[in-house]
Amino acid sequence: MTNWLRAALVALTFLAPVVGPAHVQASNGELALLSSYIGNWRGEGALVGGDKPEPFRCRLGVSQGNQLKINYTGRCTLVNATLSISGTIAYNDDARRYEAVMSSNAGYTGLAIGRQSNSSISFDLREQQKDRAGSDVRIGARILLINDSITVDFEVEFNNSGEILTASVPFSR
């Protein structure tokens, strides 16, 4: 498997967790928590598990959106690929949960449900996808918003080879 394909799959993992909230009407507490993440973020990590660790860098901009939402846009540079994402995070009062919507230049669009524990919100994704050769790939990702920090952890397992790639990217302002 080429380094570019690995990087693209890992980037897709990062992109996959965030996709579009339904009816939204957040209380002041939920909106205040989301608004605390407004700003410009940068993160660096390394993809581990391939031939050698491969560094990558990401930028993420979070801004106030309409109707009690925050919007985000991001770019990640991985090996020879640049991937971009955009989306919205909101609190859905009807469902009593945080929801994130995302789309990417890699063609992914999806929804992730957030789990809140005190002042942290975690968005988790577990899914199966196909790589370019049609082989199954298991993807897991977690975006953690906690105490004015953002961390993205992910794992990609190529079912045919059993190869597992992992990374953790801490973001800071």
Contact map, one row per residue, 1 for C-alpha under 8 A:
11101100000000000000000000000000000000000000000000000000000000000000000000000000000000000000000000000000000000000000000000000000000000000000000000000000000000000000000000000
11111100000000000000000000000000000000000000000000000000000000000000000000000000000000000000000000000000000000000000000000000000000000000000000000000000000000000000000000000
11111110000000000000000000000000000000000000000000000000000000000000000000000010000000000000000000000000000000000000000000000000000000000000000000000000000000000000000000000
01111111000000000000000000000000000000000000000000000000000000000000000000000111100000000000000000000000000000000000000000000000000000000000000000000000000000000000000000000
11111111100000000000000000000000000000000000000000000000000000000000000000000000000000000000000000000000000000000000000000000000000000000000000000000000000000000000000000000
11111111110000000000000000000000000000000000000000000000000000000000000000000000000000000000000000000000000000000000000000000000000000000000000000000000000000000000000000000
00111111111000000000000000000000000000000000000000000000000000000000000000000110100000000000000000000000000000000000000000000000000000000000000000000000000000000000000000000
00011111111100000000000000000000000000000000000000000000000000000000000000000100101000000000000000000000000000000000000000000000000000000000000000000000000000000000000000000
00001111111110000000000000000000000000000000000000000000000000000000000000000000000000000000000000000000000000000000000000000000001000000000000000000000000100000000000000000
00000111111111000000000000000000000000000000000000000000000000000000000000000000000000000000000000000000000000000000000000000000000000000000000000000000011100000000100000000
00000011111111100000000000000000000000000000000000000000000000000000000000010100001000000000000000000000000000000000000000000000000000000000000000000000000000000000000000000
00000001111111110000000000000000000000000000000000000000000000000000000000000000000000000000000000000000010100000000000000000000000000000000000000000000000000000000000000000
00000000111111111000000000000000000000000000000000000000000000000000000000000000000000000000000000000000000000000000000000000000000000000011100000000000011100000000000000000
00000000011111111000000000000000000000000000000000000000000000000000000000000000000000000000000000000000000000000000000000000000000000000000100000000001010000000000000000000
00000000001111111100000000000000000000000000000000000000000000000000000000000000000010000000000000000111000100000000000000000000000000000000000000000000000000000000000000000
00000000000111111110000000000000000000000000000000000000000000000000000000000000000000000000000000000110000111000000000000001000000000000000100000000000000000000000000000000
00000000000011111110000000000000000000000000000000000000000000000000000000000000000000000000000000011100000001110000000000111000000000000000111000000000000000000000000000000
00000000000000111111000000000000000000000000000000000000000000000000000000000000000000111000000000111110000011110000000000100000000000000000000000000000000000000000000000000
00000000000000011111100000000000000000000000000000000000000000000000000000000000000000110000000000111110000011110000000000000000000000000000000000000000000000000000000000000
00000000000000000111110000000000000000000000000000000000000000000000000000000000000000111000000000111100000001100000000000000000000000000000000000000000000000000000000000000
00000000000000000011111100000000000000000000000000000000000000000000000000000000000000011111000000111000000000100000000000000000000000000000000000000000000000000000000000000
00000000000000000001111100000000000000000000000000000000000000000000000000000000000000000001000000100000000000000000000000000000000000000000000000000000000000000000000000000
00000000000000000000111110000000000000000000000000000000000000000000000000000000000000000001110000000000000000000000000000000000000000000000000000000000000000000000000000000
00000000000000000000111111000000000000000000000000000000000000000011000000000000000000000111110000000000000000000000000000000000000000000000000000000000000000000000000000000
00000000000000000000001111100000000000000000000000000000000000000011000000000000000000000011110000000000000000000000000000000000000000000000000000000000000000000000000000000
00000000000000000000000111111110000000000000000000000000000000000001000000000000000000000111100000000000000000000000000000000000000000000000000000000000000000000000000000000
00000000000000000000000011111110000000000000000000000000000000000000000000000000000000000000100000000000000000000000000000000000000000000000000000000000000000000000000000000
00000000000000000000000001111111000000000000000000000000000000000000000000000000000000000000000000000000000000000000000000000000000000000000000000000000000000000000000000000
00000000000000000000000001111111100000000000000000000000000000000000000000000000000000000000000000000000000000000000000000000000000000000000000000000000000000000000000000000
00000000000000000000000001111111110000000000000000000000000000000000000000000000000000000010000000000000000000000000000000000000000000000000000000000000000000000000000000000
00000000000000000000000001111111111000000000000000000000000000000001100000000000000000000110000000000000000000000000000000000000000000000000000000000000000000000000000000000
00000000000000000000000000011111111100000000000000000000000000000000000000000000000000000000000000000000000000000000000000000000000000000000000000000000000000000000000000000
00000000000000000000000000001111111110000000000000000000000000000000000000000000000000000000000000000000000000000000001000000000000000000000000000000000000000000000000000000
00000000000000000000000000000111111111000000000000000000000000000000110000000000000000001100000000000000000000000000000000000000000000000000000000000000000000000000000000000
00000000000000000000000000000011111111000000000000000000000000010000010000000000000000000000000000000000000000000000000000000000000000000000000000000000000000000000000000000
00000000000000000000000000000001111111000000000000000000000000000000000000000000000000000000000000000000000000000000000000000000000000000000000000010000000000000000000000000
00000000000000000000000000000000111111100000000000000000000001000000000000000000000000000000000000000000000000000000000000000000000000000000000000011000000000000000000000000
00000000000000000000000000000000011111110000000000000000000011110000010000000000000000000000000000000000000000000000000000000000000000000000000000000000000000000000000000000
00000000000000000000000000000000000011111000000000000000000011100000000000000000000000000000000000000000000000000000000000000000000000000000000000000000000000000000000000001
00000000000000000000000000000000000001111100000000000000001111000000000000000000000000000000000000000000000000000000000000000000000000000000000000000000000000000000000000001
00000000000000000000000000000000000000111110000000000000001111000000000000000000000000000000000000000000000000000000000000000000000000000000000000000000000000000000000000111
00000000000000000000000000000000000000011111000000000000111100000000000000000000000000000000000000000000000000000000000000000000000000000000000000000000000000000000000000111
00000000000000000000000000000000000000001111100000000000111000000000000000000000000000000000000000000000000000000000000000000000000000000000000000000000000000000000000011110
00000000000000000000000000000000000000000111110000000011110000000000000000000000000000000000000000000000000000000000000000000000000000000000000000000000000000000000000011100
00000000000000000000000000000000000000000011111000000011100000000000000000000000000000000000000000000000000000000000000000000000000000000000000000000000000000000000001111000
00000000000000000000000000000000000000000001111100001111000000000000000000000000000000000000000000000000000000000000000000000000000000000000000000000000000000000000001110000
00000000000000000000000000000000000000000000111111001111000000000000000000000000000000000000000000000000000000000000000000000000000000000000000000000000000000000000111000000
00000000000000000000000000000000000000000000011111011100000000000000000000000000000000000000000000000000000000000000000000000000000000000000000000000000000000000000111000000
00000000000000000000000000000000000000000000001111111000000000000000000000000000000000000000000000000000000000000000000000000000000000000000000000000000000000000011110000000
00000000000000000000000000000000000000000000001111111000000000000000000000000000000000000000000000000000000000000000000000000000000000000000000000000000000000000011100000000
00000000000000000000000000000000000000000000000011111000000000000000000000000000000000000000000000000000000000000000000000000000000000000000000000000000000000000000000000000
00000000000000000000000000000000000000000000000111111100000000000000000000000000000000000000000000000000000000000000000000000000000000000000000000000000000000000000000000000
00000000000000000000000000000000000000000000011111111110000000000000000000000000000000000000000000000000000000000000000000000000000000000000000000000000000000000000000000000
00000000000000000000000000000000000000000000011100011111000000000000000000000110000000000000000000000000000000000000000000000000000000000000000000000000000000000000000000000
00000000000000000000000000000000000000000001111000001111100000000000000000000110000000000000000000000000000000000000000000000000000000000000000000000000000000000000000000000
00000000000000000000000000000000000000000001111000000111110000000000000000011110000000000000000000000000000000000000000000000000000000000000000000000000000000000000000000000
00000000000000000000000000000000000000000111100000000011111000000000000000011100000000000000000000000000000000000000000000000000000000000000000000000000000000000000000000000
00000000000000000000000000000000000000000111000000000001111100000000000001111000000000000000000000000000000000000000000000000000000000000000000000000000000000000000000000000
00000000000000000000000000000000000000011110000000000000111110000000000001110000000000000000000000000000000000000000000000000000000000000000000000000000000000000000000000000
00000000000000000000000000000000000000011100000000000000011111000000000111100000000000000000000000000000000000000000000000000000000000000000000000000000000000000000000000000
00000000000000000000000000000000000001111000000000000000001111100000000111000000000000000000000000000000000000000000000000000000000000000000000000000000000000000000000000000
00000000000000000000000000000000000011111000000000000000000111110000011110000000000000000000000000000000000000000000000000000000000000000000000000000000000000000000000000000
00000000000000000000000000000000000001100000000000000000000011111000011100000000000000000000000000000000000000000000000000000000000000000000000000000000000000000000000000000
00000000000000000000000000000000001001000000000000000000000001111101111000000000000000000000000000000000000000000000000000000000000000000000000000000000000000000000000000000
00000000000000000000000000000000000000000000000000000000000000111111111000000000000000010000000000000000000000000000000000000000000000000000000000000000000000000000000000000
00000000000000000000000000000000000000000000000000000000000000011111110000000000000000000000000000000000000000000000000000000000000000000000000000000000000000000000000000000
00000000000000000000000110000000000000000000000000000000000000001111100000000000000000000000000000000000000000000000000000000000000000000000000000000000000000000000000000000
00000000000000000000000111000010000000000000000000000000000000011111110000000000000000000100000000000000000000000000000000000000000000000000000000000000000000000000000000000
00000000000000000000000000000010010000000000000000000000000000011111111000000000000000011110000000000000000000000000000000000000000000000000000000000000000000000000000000000
00000000000000000000000000000000011001000000000000000000000001111101111100000000000000011100000000000000000000000000000000000000000000000000000000000000000000000000000000000
00000000000000000000000000000000000000000000000000000000000001111000111110000000000001111000000000000000000000000000000000000000000000000000000000000000000000000000000000000
00000000000000000000000000000000000000000000000000000000000111100000011111000000000011110000000000000000000000000000000000000000000000000000000000000000000000000000000000000
00000000000000000000000000000000000000000000000000000000000111000000001111100000000111100000000000000000000000000000000000000000000000000000000000000000000000000000000000000
00000000000000000000000000000000000000000000000000000000011110000000000111110000000111000000000000000000000000000000000000000000000000000000000000000000000000000000000000000
00000000000000000000000000000000000000000000000000000000011100000000000011111000011110000000000000000000000000000000000000000000000000000000000000000000000000000000000000000
00000000001000000000000000000000000000000000000000000001111000000000000001111100011100000000000000000000000000000000000000000000000000000000000000000000000000000000000000000
00000000000000000000000000000000000000000000000000000001110000000000000000111111111000000000000000000000000000000000000000000000000000000000000000000000000000000000000000000
00010011001000000000000000000000000000000000000000000111100000000000000000011111110000000000000000000000000000000000000000000000000000000000000000000000000000000000000000000
00110010000000000000000000000000000000000000000000000111000000000000000000001111100000000000000000000000000000000000000000000000000000000000000000000000000000000000000000000
00010000000000000000000000000000000000000000000000000000000000000000000000001111110000000000000000000000000000000000000000000000000000000000000000000000000000000000000000000
00010011000000000000000000000000000000000000000000000000000000000000000000001111111000000000000000000000000000000000000000000000000000000000000000000000000000000000000000000
00000000000000000000000000000000000000000000000000000000000000000000000000111101111100000000000000000000000000000000000000000000000000000000000000000000000000000000000000000
00000001001000000000000000000000000000000000000000000000000000000000000000111000111110000000000000000001110000000000000000000000000000000000000000000000000000000000000000000
00000000000000000000000000000000000000000000000000000000000000000000000011110000011111000000000000000001110000000000000000000000000000000000000000000000000000000000000000000
00000000000000100000000000000000000000000000000000000000000000000000000111100000001111100000000000000111100000000000000000000000000000000000000000000000000000000000000000000
00000000000000000000000000000000000000000000000000000000000000000000001111000000000111110000000000000111000000000000000000000000000000000000000000000000000000000000000000000
00000000000000000111000000000000000000000000000000000000000000000000001110000000000011111000000000011110000000000000000000000000000000000000000000000000000000000000000000000
00000000000000000111100000000000000000000000000000000000000000001000111100000000000001111100000000011100000000000000000000000000000000000000000000000000000000000000000000000
00000000000000000101100000000000010000000000000000000000000000000000111000000000000000111110000001111000000000000000000000000000000000000000000000000000000000000000000000000
00000000000000000000100101000010010000000000000000000000000000000001110000000000000000011111000001110000000000000000000000000000000000000000000000000000000000000000000000000
00000000000000000000100111000110000000000000000000000000000000000000100000000000000000001111100111100000000000000000000000000000000000000000000000000000000000000000000000000
00000000000000000000111111000000000000000000000000000000000000000000000000000000000000000111111111100000000000000000000000000000000000000000000000000000000000000000000000000
00000000000000000000001111100000000000000000000000000000000000000000000000000000000000000011111110000000000000000000000000000000000000000000000000000000000000000000000000000
00000000000000000000001110000000000000000000000000000000000000000000000000000000000000000001111100000000000000000000000000000000000000000000000000000000000000000000000000000
00000000000000000000000000000000000000000000000000000000000000000000000000000000000000000001111110000000000000000000000000000000000000000000000000000000000000000000000000000
00000000000000000000000000000000000000000000000000000000000000000000000000000000000000000011111111000000000000000000000000000000000000000000000000000000000000000000000000000
00000000000000000000000000000000000000000000000000000000000000000000000000000000000000000011101111100000000000001111000000000000000000000000000000000000000000000000000000000
00000000000000000000000000000000000000000000000000000000000000000000000000000000000000001111000111110000000000001111000010000000000000000000000000000000000000000000000000000
00000000000000000111110000000000000000000000000000000000000000000000000000000000000000001111000011111000000000111100000000000000000000000000000000000000000000000000000000000
00000000000000001111100000000000000000000000000000000000000000000000000000000000000000111100000001111100000000111100000000100000000000000000000000000000000000000000000000000
00000000000000001111100000000000000000000000000000000000000000000000000000000000000000111000000000111110000011110000000000000000000000000000000000000000000000000000000000000
00000000000000111111000000000000000000000000000000000000000000000000000000000000000011110000000000011111000111100000000000000000000000000000000000000000000000000000000000000
00000000000000110110000000000000000000000000000000000000000000000000000000000000000011100000000000001111101111000000000000000000000000000000000000000000000000000000000000000
00000000000000100000000000000000000000000000000000000000000000000000000000000000001111000000000000000111111110000000000000000000000000000000000000000000000000000000000000000
00000000000000000000000000000000000000000000000000000000000000000000000000000000001110000000000000000011111100000000000000000000000000000000000000000000000000000000000000000
00000000000100000000000000000000000000000000000000000000000000000000000000000000001100000000000000000001111100000000000000000000000000000000000000000000000000000000000000000
00000000000000000000000000000000000000000000000000000000000000000000000000000000000000000000000000000011111110000000000000000000000000000000000000000000000000000000000000000
00000000000100110000000000000000000000000000000000000000000000000000000000000000000000000000000000000111111111000000000000000000000000000000000000000000000000000000000000000
00000000000000010110000000000000000000000000000000000000000000000000000000000000000000000000000000001111001111100000000000000000000000000000000000000000000000000000000000000
00000000000000011111000000000000000000000000000000000000000000000000000000000000000000000000000000001110000111110000000000000000000000000000000000000000000000000000000000000
00000000000000001111100000000000000000000000000000000000000000000000000000000000000000000000000000111100000011111000000000000000000000000000000000000000000000000000000000000
00000000000000001110000000000000000000000000000000000000000000000000000000000000000000000000000000111000000001111100000000111000000000000000000000000000000000000000000000000
00000000000000000000000000000000000000000000000000000000000000000000000000000000000000000000000011110000000000111110000000110000000000000000000000000000000000000000000000000
00000000000000000000000000000000000000000000000000000000000000000000000000000000000000000000000011110000000000011111000011110000000000000000000000000000000000000000000000000
00000000000000000000000000000000000000000000000000000000000000000000000000000000000000000000000011000000000000001111100011100000000000000000000000000000000000000000000000000
00000000000000000000000000000000000000000000000000000000000000000000000000000000000000000000000011000000000000000111111111000000000000000000000000000000000000000000000000000
00000000000000000000000000000000000000000000000000000000000000000000000000000000000000000000000000000000000000000011111110000000000000000000000000000000000000000000000000000
00000000000000000000000000000000000000000000000000000000000000000000000000000000000000000000000000000000000000000001111100000000000000000000000000000000000000000000000000000
00000000000000000000000000000000100000000000000000000000000000000000000000000000000000000000000000000000000000000001111110000000000000000000000001100000000000000000000000000
00000000000000000000000000000000000000000000000000000000000000000000000000000000000000000000000000000000000000000001111111000000000000000000000111100000000000000000000000000
00000000000000000000000000000000000000000000000000000000000000000000000000000000000000000000000001000000000000000111101111100000000000000000000111000000000000000000000000000
00000000000000000000000000000000000000000000000000000000000000000000000000000000000000000000000000000000000000000111000111110000000000000000011110000000000000000000000000000
00000000000000001100000000000000000000000000000000000000000000000000000000000000000000000000000000010000000000011110000011111000000000000000011100000000000000000000000000000
00000000000000001000000000000000000000000000000000000000000000000000000000000000000000000000000000000000000000011100000001111100000000000001111000000000000000000000000000000
00000000000000011000000000000000000000000000000000000000000000000000000000000000000000000000000000000000000000010000000000111110000000000011110000000000000000000000000000000
00000000000000000000000000000000000000000000000000000000000000000000000000000000000000000000000000000000000000000000000000011111000000000111100000000000000000000000000000000
00000000000000000000000000000000000000000000000000000000000000000000000000000000000000000000000000000000000000000000000000001111100000000111000000000000000000000000000000000
00000000000000000000000000000000000000000000000000000000000000000000000000000000000000000000000000000000000000000000000000000111110000011110000000000000000000000000000000000
00000000000000000000000000000000000000000000000000000000000000000000000000000000000000000000000000000000000000000000000000000011111000011110000000000000000000000000000000000
00000000000000000000000000000000000000000000000000000000000000000000000000000000000000000000000000000000000000000000000000000001111111111000000000000000000000000000000000000
00000000100000000000000000000000000000000000000000000000000000000000000000000000000000000000000000000000000000000000000000000000111111111000000000000000000000000000000000000
00000000000000000000000000000000000000000000000000000000000000000000000000000000000000000000000000000000000000000000000000000000011111100000000000000000000000000000000000000
00000000000000000000000000000000000000000000000000000000000000000000000000000000000000000000000000000000000000000000000000000000011111100000000000000000000000000000000000000
00000000000000000000000000000000000000000000000000000000000000000000000000000000000000000000000000000000000000000000000000000000011111110000000000000000000000000000000000000
00000000000000000000000000000000000000000000000000000000000000000000000000000000000000000000000000000000000000000000000000000000011111111000000000000000000001110000000000000
00000000000000000000000000000000000000000000000000000000000000000000000000000000000000000000000000000000000000000000000000000001111001111100000000000000000001110000000000000
00000000000000000000000000000000000000000000000000000000000000000000000000000000000000000000000000000000000000000000000000000001111000111110000000000000000111100000000000000
00000000000000000000000000000000000000000000000000000000000000000000000000000000000000000000000000000000000000000000000000000111100000011111000000000000000111100000000000000
00000000000010000000000000000000000000000000000000000000000000000000000000000000000000000000000000000000000000000000000000001111100000001111100000000000011110000000000000000
00000000000010000000000000000000000000000000000000000000000000000000000000000000000000000000000000000000000000000000000000011110000000000111110000000000011100000000000000000
00000000000011011000000000000000000000000000000000000000000000000000000000000000000000000000000000000000000000000000000000011100000000000011111000000001111000000000000000000
00000000000000001000000000000000000000000000000000000000000000000000000000000000000000000000000000000000000000000000000001111000000000000001111100000001110000000000000000000
00000000000000001000000000000000000000000000000000000000000000000000000000000000000000000000000000000000000000000000000001110000000000000000111110000111100000000000000000000
00000000000000000000000000000000000000000000000000000000000000000000000000000000000000000000000000000000000000000000000111100000000000000000011111000111000000000000000000000
00000000000000000000000000000000000000000000000000000000000000000000000000000000000000000000000000000000000000000000000111000000000000000000001111111110000000000000000000000
00000000000000000000000000000000000000000000000000000000000000000000000000000000000000000000000000000000000000000000001110000000000000000000000111111100000000000000000000000
00000000000000000000000000000000000000000000000000000000000000000000000000000000000000000000000000000000000000000000001100000000000000000000000011111000000000000000000000000
00000000000000000000000000000000000110000000000000000000000000000000000000000000000000000000000000000000000000000000000000000000000000000000000011111100000000000000000000000
00000000000000000000000000000000000010000000000000000000000000000000000000000000000000000000000000000000000000000000000000000000000000000000000011111110000000000000000001110
00000000000000000000000000000000000000000000000000000000000000000000000000000000000000000000000000000000000000000000000000000000000000000000001111011111000000000000000001110
00000000000000000000000000000000000000000000000000000000000000000000000000000000000000000000000000000000000000000000000000000000000000000000001110001111100000000000000111100
00000000000001000000000000000000000000000000000000000000000000000000000000000000000000000000000000000000000000000000000000000000000000000000111100000111110000000000000111000
00000000000000000000000000000000000000000000000000000000000000000000000000000000000000000000000000000000000000000000000000000000000000000000111000000011111000000000011110000
00000000010011000000000000000000000000000000000000000000000000000000000000000000000000000000000000000000000000000000000000000000000000000011110000000001111100000000011100000
00000000010010000000000000000000000000000000000000000000000000000000000000000000000000000000000000000000000000000000000000000000000000000011100000000000111110000001111000000
00000000110010000000000000000000000000000000000000000000000000000000000000000000000000000000000000000000000000000000000000000000000000001111000000000000011111000001110000000
00000000000000000000000000000000000000000000000000000000000000000000000000000000000000000000000000000000000000000000000000000000000000001110000000000000001111100111100000000
00000000000000000000000000000000000000000000000000000000000000000000000000000000000000000000000000000000000000000000000000000000000000111100000000000000000111111111000000000
00000000000000000000000000000000000000000000000000000000000000000000000000000000000000000000000000000000000000000000000000000000000000111100000000000000000011111110000000000
00000000000000000000000000000000000000000000000000000000000000000000000000000000000000000000000000000000000000000000000000000000000000110000000000000000000001111100000000000
00000000000000000000000000000000000000000000000000000000000000000000000000000000000000000000000000000000000000000000000000000000000000000000000000000000000001111110000000000
00000000000000000000000000000000000000000000000000000000000000000000000000000000000000000000000000000000000000000000000000000000000000000000000000000000000011111111000000000
00000000000000000000000000000000000000000000000011000000000000000000000000000000000000000000000000000000000000000000000000000000000000000000000000000000000011101111100000000
00000000000000000000000000000000000000000000000011000000000000000000000000000000000000000000000000000000000000000000000000000000000000000000000000000000001111000111110000000
00000000010000000000000000000000000000000000001111000000000000000000000000000000000000000000000000000000000000000000000000000000000000000000000000000000001110000011111000000
00000000000000000000000000000000000000000000001110000000000000000000000000000000000000000000000000000000000000000000000000000000000000000000000000000000111100000001111100000
00000000000000000000000000000000000000000000111100000000000000000000000000000000000000000000000000000000000000000000000000000000000000000000000000000000111000000000111110000
00000000000000000000000000000000000000000000110000000000000000000000000000000000000000000000000000000000000000000000000000000000000000000000000000000011110000000000011111000
00000000000000000000000000000000000000000011110000000000000000000000000000000000000000000000000000000000000000000000000000000000000000000000000000000011100000000000001111100
00000000000000000000000000000000000000000011100000000000000000000000000000000000000000000000000000000000000000000000000000000000000000000000000000001111000000000000000111110
00000000000000000000000000000000000000001111000000000000000000000000000000000000000000000000000000000000000000000000000000000000000000000000000000001110000000000000000011111
00000000000000000000000000000000000000001110000000000000000000000000000000000000000000000000000000000000000000000000000000000000000000000000000000001100000000000000000001111
00000000000000000000000000000000000000111100000000000000000000000000000000000000000000000000000000000000000000000000000000000000000000000000000000000000000000000000000000111
